[in-house]
């Protein structure tokens, strides 16, 4: 990446910019203001992740770059986080959204702003950009949203296809480790300790909220803009990567929104496209400027003359648990859904053929199916990818096509239509689409999960009637993929996928009526215009704020341990582990975390997950220490959560609390 230091405008950095709200609460922002530019449009990023000592290391590369090109950039801490007053009690609340509306009005009224405000953000900041756009604040002119979703229930870290995601408790533990860190007295003054103690006392496990809402009810509908796409009137640029959990939201946004919109999906993980762990990177900040200059400054950048959807068509690759680069090419579709995409239907039976086949097939998968799944629901980072699918296939139903005579490309969401019956009232089904190379190595291409009690809707689950035939359709994740000549297309079905999805209370046996089962692939024909797509510029950024990354002990590795005597399987995943020193403000943050998932033999009621964090904020006046742990187990009727929290000041414990809660299983 090229670091740019010479901009059209010099930039003044305002370390502390207080933003008052109508209820008297003061939010804390950091600003990058272009000098000599007069009144300019503003770009707002709105996050909980502590601008002062959390995202400090990366904020300046983005915001100084945009400010240097004539935008007033604001990085705002959400109420109750970082240096902002108040309390944060959950993610994506109506209060958070209204605060954003009020902050936009305040920013638009400042003497350095021309009255126009855009929102730009990734993940949480991408979520609330869409949510606030739906509230239609008058000064908001456009939203650039990355790694976000239009559907908080179906496409986030809580539930997958109505199945309980392993990340539901995990993400709660992550946020709990952030929610009780103190504000900085250099920003908020002597009241910092009072604010800190108030946060500590209010720090509750958010998993308690999420486990109380196991179906797509009003809780999840709030903040899901797909409930009313028409509410979003301003132009939207939606961006993600195929290695990111949120990529499937981009085609839905393009199809559902009626405002001016563009979509971009690269090979990336959960990252800005100019600073990636999975390449190739692009000059994303230049693209953001083209978008902002078009909508906020009326400049002819040509960006709206380009295809509505532009994606990285991925070449076939051998299965690996880590990719740092994905080969392929950029392709585009002028509108989405594209009338160019045609259904290619394959039928399971004797192999995977072009004509319907008859017969029945039965499957009851062992609980070790899913150990090769990687980190579904997280961020597609180091060693997060699925490995060779042959091991999981050993516990699945598998159908393979004949070797392909020529290259076969898909773009969109594969779908599997099923007719089945179950011997249990609750069951889940997992569908994997893979490419099998001539040497039999199998690479997962796309994945879909469905809690079969949600086969009609996520809002109103209906138990299965054992032995009774029913129909269901599983939608797999959207993908752009090229199958190579000589490869075979593989369809795999399982009834378990631990630890990605929590298993049903009893292992179910499913019987499929193959005469009424069909896999539809979204075939994309060649498009000659792809060869003349405007190439992206090389990646650029402003200089990041200087930090020192100290060496840390080895973090918890990603590993699978099988005890062949007890039948116990343990899956460990690494979590945030680092030691970051910010020399310009004389502060240091250390973190150590882990996530563990356990199950024994063929007993789904032995499933358990455990997460833990130790975080310390080192300042001249105090060392604030957080330690917490959560464990979730289950029985046939309930989930059981045990959580503990301890906070220390300069090594002395000042707060301790323990929770024990049980939640009825709601068709899970």
Secondary structure, 3 states (H helix, E strand, C coil): CEEECCCCCCEEEEEEEEEECCCCCEEEEEEEEECCCCCEEEEEEEECCCCCCCCHHHHHHHHHHHHHCCCEEEEEECCCCCCCCCCCCCCCCHHHHHHHHHHHHHHHCCCCEEEEEEEEEECHHHHHHHHHHCCCCCCEEEEEEECCCCCCCCCCCCEECCEEECHHHHHHHHHHHHHCCCCCHHHHHHHHHHHHHHHHHHCCCCHHHHHCCCCCCHHHHCCCHHHHHHHCCCEEEEEEECCCCCCHHHHHHHHHCCCCEEEEEECCCCCCCCCCCCECCCCHHHHHHHHHHHHHHCCCCCHHHCCCEEEEEECCCCCCCCCCECCEEEEEECCCCCCCEEEEEEEECCCEECCCCCCEEEECCCCCCCCCCCCCCCCCCCCCCCCCCHHHHCCCEEEECCCCCCCEEEEEEEEEEEEEEECCCCCEEEEEEEEECCCCCEEEEEEEEEEHHHCCCCCCCCCCCCCCCEEEEEEEEEEEEEECCCCEEEEEEECCCCCCECCCCCCCCEEEEHHHCEEEEEEECCCHHHHHCCCCCCCEEECCCCCEECCCCCCCCCEEEECCCCCEEEEEEECCCEEEEECCCCEEEEEEEEEEEEEECCEEEEEEEEEEEEEEEECCCCEEEEEEEEEEEECCCEEEEEEEEEEEECCEEEEEEEEEEEEECCCC
